[in-house]
Amino acid sequence: MIISIIGMLIGALVAGAGIYYLVKEKRDKESVKIYGIISGVGGVIFVAMLIKLILELL
């Protein structure tokens, strides 16, 4: 359960940082691609850990 919560926090932080820099560097096309991928990976980690947490509680 603790691992799921820590994973959710890490996923949210990675996604948040990716979105922050995506907005900050919106004029550079290569940076937009990189930070978009980073945001997506963070979102996937967050959702996966959320599902894992929900399944542990059932």
PERA-V348918 format. One record per pair of residues at least 24 apart in sequence whose ideal C-beta (glycine too) atoms are under 10 Angstrom apart, sorted by the first residue. I is the first residue (numbers start at 1). J is the second residue. D is the distance in whole Angstrom. If there is no record, write none. Layout:
I	J	D
I	J	D
This chain:
1	52	9
1	53	7
1	56	6
1	57	8
2	53	10
3	49	8
3	52	8
3	53	9
3	56	9
4	48	9
4	49	5
4	50	8
4	51	9
4	52	5
4	53	4
4	54	9
4	55	9
4	56	6
4	57	9
5	49	8
5	50	10
5	52	10
5	53	7
6	49	8
7	45	6
7	46	8
7	48	8
7	49	4
7	50	9
7	52	7
7	53	8
8	45	8
8	46	6
8	47	9
8	48	9
8	49	4
8	50	6
8	52	9
8	53	7
9	45	10
9	46	9
9	49	9
10	42	8
10	45	7
10	46	8
10	49	8
11	41	8
11	42	5
11	43	7
11	44	7
11	45	3
11	46	3
11	47	8
11	48	8
11	49	6
11	50	8
12	42	7
12	43	9
12	45	9
12	46	5
12	49	9
12	50	10
13	42	7
13	45	10
13	46	9
14	38	7
14	39	8
14	40	10
14	41	7
14	42	3
14	43	9
14	44	10
14	45	7
14	46	8
15	39	5
15	40	8
15	41	8
15	42	3
15	43	5
15	44	9
15	45	8
15	46	6
15	47	10
16	42	7
16	43	10
16	46	10
17	42	8
18	42	6
18	43	9
19	43	9
